[in-house]
Amino acid sequence: MPFLPLKSSLTLLSVTLLSTAPAWATPVVANQFVNDAVLPPIEAWQGASEALMLTRDSKWATPFEQSGGLESPDYDATMAWLDKLVKRSKYLSKVSLGKSPQGRDIWMIVASKEGADTPGKLEKHGKPSVLVQAGIHSGEIDGKDAGMMLLRDIEMGGKSALLDKANLLFVPIFSVDAHERASEYNRVNQRGPVTMGWRTNARNLNLNRDYAKADTKEMQLMLTAINDWNPSLYIDVHVTDGIDYQYDVTFGYNLSQGLSPAAFAWLDGEYRPDVEAALTQAGHIPGPLVFALDNSDITKGMSLWSASPRYSNGYGDARHLPTILIENHSLKPFKQRVLGTYVMLEQTLKTVGEQATALKAAIMADSFAFPEQVTLTWKETLQPKGWDFKGIGYRVEKSPISGADVVRWTGEPVLYQQLPVIGNTVPDISVSRPEAYYVLPQWQEVIAKLETHGIRYERLQQPQQLTLGQYSFSNPQFGAKDYEGRQRVSADVTLNKVDTTLPAGTIKISTEQALGDLAILLLEPQSPDSLLQWGLFNPIFTRTEYMEQYAVEPMAARMLAEDPELKKAFDAALKDPAFAADASARLRWFYEKSPYYDREYLKYPVYRSF
């Protein structure tokens, strides 16, 4: 067979499947997307939410509606359509969060009954704000098209009452540069839109791994916006990967064991029932986040995930900003996913407006709880309650291509009753809450990160003598390869009490502030998303001064002659055969105990009070 372009190959594959494959493997929808032929079959969907769409020829139809729910507009077309809407609106303002690395504005639409266009004006009216962010992974763009429709309907579709008690801050495209790296071949496992953006930004960094380290320009701008506009609820819209199942809109947030238990109680007790009821009434199947323990064996159960601060929902937990991660199901058609997102966003504004006082109380309770112990890492355990999981049937076959077992989804709904659920809910490493941390002034990148997060600190104007805790490290383990632009590192730690003189310019970070828990997770070295583990302190693991052997040997002889206790310690060390046989280790033993040794080597340049 002659070589065919990929699109032609897929078209041919579709014909082959329809003629030779068993009935359960035949896609039941029309060939809407180039990858339909290689995706599992789906059931046709009709839901009440389809009535939300305007006809293709309607004057104010979005590009998504004009395409019949198949396409999503590019950056320029998106902003041109929104510009027309904002121009005629008394409720909407358009604000730039700043420029992307390739020079595109990251726009935010501010929707308020008063037409506010600054944080001060918005705050003056005292309403809670919902920040909705689409396209952090720009191929997963459902939130953009849903938000455009919702803004239109707020403006001219009889839904302006949604802004009576709440504001909407809408970022249609967060990863704007990746959005323009668009192709119909970008996400083979996702049913539309026809053309999709790229997962990572122009520097190939994943923005939803960047919250804690805040390396990317895009994330720095978003964190600044969060600090300035002070939303009460943050929604991050994604499209998931993985297994097939019946749910089309899944969403979740961090667990009750985390740093924001009051927010969890509100989200789980008030918010989720409202949203799930609205979605169900509109013809969707909502569910919690879906992560299978084994994608080839559903009966092994599901994973209950509590994210760390590198992710949006984990970051929200750490800074006490209730944060919802939406994961629409990639195997459901684009139209179905967009309409489900619309329903969820609309109900969110209703619930947040009606529950404004309770939501604010939950945020305040978490922000000023100041727990005495803060958990840095968690262990997994079997949860007491299983999950009746609305799955899809499948069979496992031997692949003639790979030679391995492969899952074939049948498209048939199956209820898997009481699947086990494993969650990281048992505290592992915890630390006591210090009154304050002290960061030496030369670590300017670290200090800049803390500023970006909005963490308050003060500078010492004069040197201060203090007794503090300082970590020392041993056995550092560096990542075997780069991860998200950083060489990660972890090490064994020992906390020592030291008397030290801190130089002027040292910053003091009190943990009794709203972002105190976030500061702890960024500065405690055993925290998986600490700035140390992200590599911002890697120079401390490098030795830069040495002592030649010809100088160490006579110095060691003098040390032994002058210090009987040192000789006893050396004799004890020689009982270790490996040490005794290692000439370099024996000389290094003396060098480390001499006044010439670098006392800052493997010492953390961040101190903590006891």
N, C-alpha and C positions, 0 to 999 in steps of 0.2 A: 504494500500500500504506500503511495507517495506521501511525503510529509504534508500534514495539514496544519494550519494555524490552530491555536488552542480553541478558539470559538467554534471553528468548523469541526474540530475533533469532538467537542462536547455535543454539538448538534447531531453528529453521527452516532455518538454514544446513546443519545436519547432515543433515536430510532431503534437501535439494537435492543435497548432495555424494553421498549414497548413491544417488541416482537418476540423476544426469547425469554425474558425474565418471568419468574412466577408472579401471579397477580398481586401478592402482598408487597412486591418490590417496585411496583409501577407507580410513579407519582400520580396523584389524583387531581392535581391542579394543572391548569394550562401552563405551558412553558413561558413563564413571565420573566425569569431571570436566567442568566447564562449558566448558572450552576444547578438549576432545578433537577437536571437529569442525574446528578450524582448525589443528591440529597435524599434522605429517607422520605417515605410517603407521608402525607398529612391529610387530615380530614378537612373538607371544605368548611369554612367558618362564615357565619352570619351572626352579627350581634346588633343590639339596639344602638350601640355607639356609632354605627355606620351613618345614622341620621345626622351626626355632627358635621359631616362633610358637605360642602357646597358642591354644586354641579361644576363641571369643567369650565363652562362658559360664564360662570358668575363673575361679576366685576371684581369682587374681593376674594376670589378663590386663591389659595396659596399655590405655589408651584407643585407641592405635593398633591393637592386636590386636582389641579389641572391635569396631572398625569394619571389620575385614577388611583392614586395611592401607591404608585410604583417608584417614583423618583423623588430625590431630594436636591434642592438647588445648590449651586456652588456658592462660594463666599460672596462674590459680587451680586449675584441675583438675590441671595438671601437678604443682604443689607439694602439693596435697592427696594425690595418689597417692604421691608420694615421701615425704611425711610419714608415711603409714601404713607404708611399707616401712622407713623409718629407725627408727620407733618399735619395731618388732619385731626390729631387727637388732642383733647384737653387733659387726658390722663397719663400719657406716655412721654417719657424723655429718654434720650439716647446719650449714654455716657461712655467714653473710652476708658478702659482700665489701664491702657498703655499699649506699647508696641511689642509685637512678637519678635523673635530673633531675625525673621525675614522682613520685618517692617510693616506687618499688618496690624491694624488696630484690633484689640480684643474688646468688642462692644458689649455693653450691658444695657438692656432696656429696663427703665425704672417705671413701674406702673403703680400709681397711687391716685386716690380720688382727688387729691389736692394738686396733682401735677408736679410733685417735688422733683428737683433735679440735683440736689446736693444731700449729703448725709445729714447736715444740720436741719434742713427743711423737713426731711423725712422724719427725723427723730422728734421734732417739735410736736407732731400730732399723736405721738405715743402709741402707734399701732405696731404690732409685730410684723416683721418682714420675712418673707420666704425667699431664699436664694436658690434658684434652680439653675443648674449648670449642665449644659449639653455638650457632648463632643470632647470630653477629656480624652477618650479614645475616639478619634473623629470618624472612624468607620461605623461606630455605634452611635448613630446620630438621631435616633428616634425622638429625643427630647426637643431637638430644634424644631422639627416640623409640628410636633404637638403644641409647643409653646407659641409658635406663630399663629396657629389656629385659635388658641385660647386668647391671645392678645386681641386678635381681630374680633372675637365674640364679646370680649369685655368692652371693646370700643363701640361696636355697632350691632352686636347680636343679642342685646338684652341681658348681658351678664355683668354689667358694671357694678351691681351690688356685691360682687365678690371682693371689691376694694373698699367696701364700707368699713370693714373691721380689720383688714390686713393689706399689706403691700406685697407686690411681686417684683423681685429683682431677677431678671432673666438674662442669662448669658447664652446666646444661641449656639455659639461655637467657641469652645475654650481653646482647643489645640488647633488654632487657625491655619498654621503652616501645614500641618499634617492633613487637614481637611482638603487642602488644594493638591495634595499628592493623591489624586483620585483616579480610580480605575474600577471597571466592572469585575476585575479579578483580584481585588484586595482581600476579600474575606469569603473563601470558598464555602465555609460552613454556615453562612448566614443568608437568609432569604430576603435580600434586598436591603436598601434601595438598589436600583440598577447600577449606579455609580457610587462607590464608597471611598471614604478617606482612609488614611493610614493610621496604624495603632500608635506609633511613637512620633515624637516631634521631629523637627528638622535636624536635631542633633542625635536622633535615634534614642532619645530618653523617654521613658514611660512616665507621664505626669502622675499617674496614680501609683507611683512608688516614690514620689518626690515630696510628699507633704512634710515629713520630718526634716529632711536634709535641705529642702528648698533650694536646689541647685539651678533649676531652670528659670528663665526669665518669666515664662508664663505663670509658674507657681508663685513666684515672688509677687507678681501683680495680683494674683487671686488672693493671697494671704493679706496683702495690703487692703484689698477691697473688703475682705471679711472684717478686718480691724476697723476700717472707716465706716462701713455701712451697717455693721452690727446686726446681722440677721438673727432671728430667733429659731429658724429651721433652715437646714441646708440639704438640698437634694442633688445627688450625683447620679445622672442617668447613663446606664450602660446597656449593652446587649451581651448575654452570656454565651459561653461555649459548653462543650461537654455532652451530657446524655440527652436523650429525648424524653419528654414527659408532657403531661396535659396542660400544666400551668403556662399561661402566656405572659403574665406580669408577676414577677417575684420581687420581693423587696425585704430588706432587713436593716439592722442597726446593731450596735454592740450590745453586749449582754449585761444582765443585772449585776454580774460579778465585777464589772469594770469600774471606771472612775466616775461614771455619771449614772448611778442607779435611779435617781429620781427621774431623769430624762427617759431612761428605759421604761420605767413604770408608766409614764405618760404615753410614750410611743406604743407600748404593748397593750395598755389598758384602754386608751381613748382613741388614739390615732388609727391603729391597725383595724379595729372593728369598723370604723366609719369608712375607711378606704376600701376594705374588702367588700363591704356591703354595696358600695357604689359600683365597684368593678363587676361584681356578680350581677347586679341589676342591669348593667349595660352589656351583658353577654360575654364577659371575660371570666377567666379562671385564675384568680389571684392565689399566691402562695408565698411561703417564706423562701429565703435564699436556698438554692439547691446546689449542694456539692456532694457528689457520691464518693464513698470511700473507695470504690472500685468501679470504674466505668463499664467493666465487662461483667459485673455481677452485682445487680442492684440489691439482692437480698442481703449483702454484707452490711448495708445500712448507709446512713447519711452523716455528714460532718456538720457540726454546729460550730460556726466560725466566729471567733472574736478577733477582730483585726487589730494589728499594731498601728502606730501613728504614721507609718509610711503611706497608708491607705486613707481615703477620705473618711470613711466611717470610724476607723480607729483614731484618726486625728481629731474628729469631732468629739469622740469620747474623752480624749485627753484634755481638750480645751473647753469641755462642757458646752458644746454647741450641738444640740440634737441633730444628727446627720443620718440621712436615709440613703442607702445604696439601692437603686433600682437596677435589677438585672432582667430585662425582657428576654424571652426565649428566642434564641437566634434561628431556630427552625420554624418559627411561626412567621407568616408573611409580614412584610414591612407595614402594610396598611393596618393590620390587626394590632401590631405592636404600637404604632403611633397613636391609634385611637385609644388603646388602653392607657397609654401615658397621659393623654389629654384628660381622661376621666380621673386619673389619679391626681393630676395637678389641680384640676378644678375642685375636687373634694378636699384636697389639702388646704386650699385657701379658705374654704368654708369652715373646716375643722379648726384651723389655727385661729381664725377670727373669732369663732364661738368659744374657743378654749384659751384665749389669750392670757387670762389671769393665771390659769393652772399651768400653762406652759412656762410663763415667766417665773412662777414660783419654783418649778422644777429646776430651771436653769440656775436660779439663785441658790437653791439648796445644794446643788452639786458644786457650784463655783466656790462656795465658802464653807464647805464641809471640812476641809483640811484634815484628811485621815492621818492618824499617827503612823500607820504602816501603809506603804505603797507597793503593790505587786508589780514586778518588772517582767516576769515570765510566768507562763501557765502550763500545767500538765493536762493531758487529755484524759477523759474518763467517760464511762458509759453513763448516759443521762437517765434519770428515773422514768422519763416518759418517752415512749416510742412515737412513730409517725405513721399514720395512715397515708401513704404516698400515692398520689394520682399519677401513675406512670404510664408508659407505653410498652406494649409487649415487644419481645425481641427473641431472637435465637442466635446462638453462637455457632459459626461455621469455620471450617478450615479454609483460609484464603489461598487460592492458587497463585496469587501474586506475591504475597509476603511469606507464605508458608506458615503463618501464625494464625491463631484464632482471631476471628473478627466478628463484631456484633452487627446483626442485621435487624434494624428496627422494623416492626410490622405495620405501624400506624394504628394499631388497635389499642383502645384505652384499657388499662389494667389497674386495679386497685391493689397495691401491695400493703397488706395490713401490718401495722405495728412493726415497721422496720426499726432496728436499733439505731440510736443516734449517739455519736461520739462527739464530745465537745471539750475544748480547752478551758475548763472552768475550775480547776483546782490550783490554788496558788503554789508557785514553785519558788522562785527567788523574790524575796521582798526586802525592802530597806525601811529603816525608820526615817521619818520626815525630819530633815534638818531645818533649823530656823532660816538658814541662808546658805547660798553657795558664793564662792569668790573665784572669779576668773581673772588670771593675770593679764595685764593690758596688751601684751605682745600678740595675743591670740585674737587678732582683729577679725578674721573671717568668722570665728565662732561668735564673737560679740555681734557681728553684723547679722548672723542667722537669728540670734535671740531677738534683735530689733525687728527683723522681718516678721517674726511670729507675733510681735506685739507684747513680748514679755518685758515688764518694767524692771529697771535696775537703777542703782545709783553708783557714782564713781567716788572712790576715796580721794579726797583732796590732799591728804598728807599720808606718809607711810604710817602703818599701824602694826603694832606687835600683838599677835593673837595666838591663842592655843586652839588649833583646829584639827580636823581630820583630813588626811591625805591618803589617797590610794597609791599603792605601788603594784607593779605588774610583774608577772612571770609567765613563761611559756606562751608568748604571743603566737597566735595562729592567723596568718594572712590568707585571704581568699586566693584560691588557685588561679582565678581569672577575674577580670574586671566585671563588676556588677553595677549597672546603672551609672557608669562613669566614675565609679569609685572603687578603690581597693579596700574591701572591708577587712576588719580585724577584730578578734576577740582575744581575751587573755584571762588568766587567773588573777584574782585581785586580793589584796590584803589592805585593810583600813588601819592606818597608824595615827596615833596622836602625836602632833608635832607642834613645837613652838616656832613660829615663823614671823618674819617682818614682811608684810605685804607692801609693795611699792605704791606710790601715788599713781592713780589711773586705773588701779584694779577695780573691777566692777563687782558690786554686791547685789545678788539677786535674792530677794526675800521670797520664801515659798508661801507666805500668807498673802497671796494675791489671786485673782480669778484664774490666772494662767500658771499658778504655782505647780500644779500637778504636771502640766506639760513641761515645765522647766526641769522637774525631777526626771522625767522620762528622757529628756534630751541630754542631761548632764550626768546621770548615774551610769557608769561604764558598763554595767551588766545588762542594761536595757538594750534589747535588740535594735532599737532605732535611736540609740544614743549617738551624739555627734562623734564620740570616740569610735564606736563600731562602724560608723560610716566613713571613717578614715580622716577626719579633720584634725586629728592629733597624731597622725602617723610619724611625724619627725621625732617624737619622743622615743620611738623604738630603734633609733639609729645611734650607734656609738660613734663619736667623732674624735675622741682622744684615746691614745693607747700608750703603753709603757713597754719598751723593748726588754727582751728577756735578759740581756746582759745587765740591765739595771735592776730588774725585779729580783734576780737570784741573790745578789749581795744584800739588797734591802731586806729580803725575807730572812736571811741569816741573822741580821741585826734584830729584826722584830722577834724572832724566836729566842734570842739570847736575852732580850730585855723584858719579855713578857711571858712568865711561866704559864699563865692561864691560856694565852694564845697557843703555846706549845701543846698543852693538853688538848685543846680543840683540834689542832692539826693532827696529832696522833690519833684522835678519835676518827677524824675524817679519812685517815689512811686505812682504816679497817674496811672501807668500801673498796673492793678489788678494782672496780672500774676507775674510780678516782685515783687510786694508787698507781695505776698503769698509764694514766694520762698526764704527761708532763705539762702540757699547756694548761690543763685544768688545775693542776697543783700551783703553778705560778699565778694563774688568774685568781685563785683563792686568796693569795697574799695581796695582789694588786687591789682587789675589791675591799680589803680591810686597811688599806693604806690611805694617807691623807691626799694622795694624788688622784684617787678614783673620782669619776664624775658622779656627784651626789644627786644630780637631776635625771640621770639615766633611769628609764622605766618608772618615773614618778609622774603622776597625773598633775598637770598645772592648773587643776581646779580643786579648790579646798571646800570643805563643808563643815558647818558647825555641828557640834554634838547635841 
